[in-house]
Amino acid sequence: MRDGWIVLRTFVTDFEAQEARSRLEALGLQSLVEADNCGGMRPHLDLTTGVKLLVPQEEEAQARELIMESTTSPSGDPWLCGGCGENIEPGFDACWKCGRDRD
C-alpha cells in the first residue's frame, strides 16, 4: 500500500471500484484502485483478494461520506417487481430480470 493512503472500501470487481473512483474524482477527491490480480491476467483473484479503493488519509472522512451517500438505496429495502414478481435487492431501481422500473 502507498504511504499516506488508506483503503476506503474493498469491492468484488474492478468495475465497481472504478465507478466509485470516478464518483470521487468528479467531486475533486483523489483516489486510486489497486488489485492483486497479476496485472489483470487473473481477474478471478479479485473475488478472493478484492479490489481496493484508496484515498489519501486526510480525505478519508469526506470520501467515506460521499461513497456511503452514493451506494445507499433510497429505501434500503428489498422490493418485489410489479412486472414479473422477482425479488430485487436494495439499491436497484429497475428489475434485473424484466427491466421494469421500481414503482
N, C-alpha and C positions, 0 to 999 in steps of 0.2 A: 504494500500500500504506500501511497505517496505521503511524505511528511506534510502535516498541516491539513490533510484531507481526511474526512471520516465517511464511513458507509452510512448513507441516509436510509437506504432501503435495498433489499435484495429481491430481484424478480426472477421468474422462471424462464422467460425468453428475452432475447436481445431486443426484440421489437418493443416489448413493454418498457424496458429500461430506456431505450432511445426515445420513446414517446414522452416519458417523464422528463428526460433530459431536455428535450425540445421545449416542453412547457416552462421549465425553469429558466432556460436561456432566453426565451421570448419575454420573460419578465425581468431580464437583466441580471440573473444569478448565474454564476459559473457552476458547471457540473461536468462530470465525465463518467463514462461507462467502462467498467472492466469486467472481463470474463476470462476464466481459465479454461479455454476450450481449444487449445493448440492452434491459435490464430484463426479460428473459425472452421478448421478442418474436422473438428469433433464436436459439433453443436449439441450432441446428446449429453455431453458433460455438463451443459448448462442446467439440466434437470437435477443433477447431483450437487454441483457446487453453487449454482445460481449465477445471476448476472447482477453485479453490484453497481449502484448509482452512488457516486461520491460527490461530496460538496466540500468547499473549504470550511474549516471548523467555525470560523466567525460568521458564516452564513447559515449554519445549521438550523437555528430556530425558525428563521424566515422560510427557508426551503421546506422544512418539515410541515409547517403550516400550509404552504401552498400545495404541497403534494397531497396532504390529507383532504383539503378542500376539493381538489380535482379528482380524487379517486373515491370519494364518498357518494353513495347514491342519495338522491334527494329524499327518498323514503327510508332507505336502508333495509327494506323488507323484500323477501321473495314475492313474486306475483304470478298469477295464472293468466295465460294468454287467452283473450276472448275469441281468437280466431280458431285455434287448434287445440286449446286446452293444455298446452305444455307448461310445466312448472319452470319459471325463469328465475335465475339467481338475481340477488340485489345488484344494482349498478348498471343493469341493462335497460335501455329504453325501447328496445324492439325485440321481438321474438326471434330467437336464433333459427327456429325451425321454419316458420312461415313468413317472417318478416314484418308482421303486423306491429304497429306502434303500441306502446303501453297506453291503456285507456286512462 
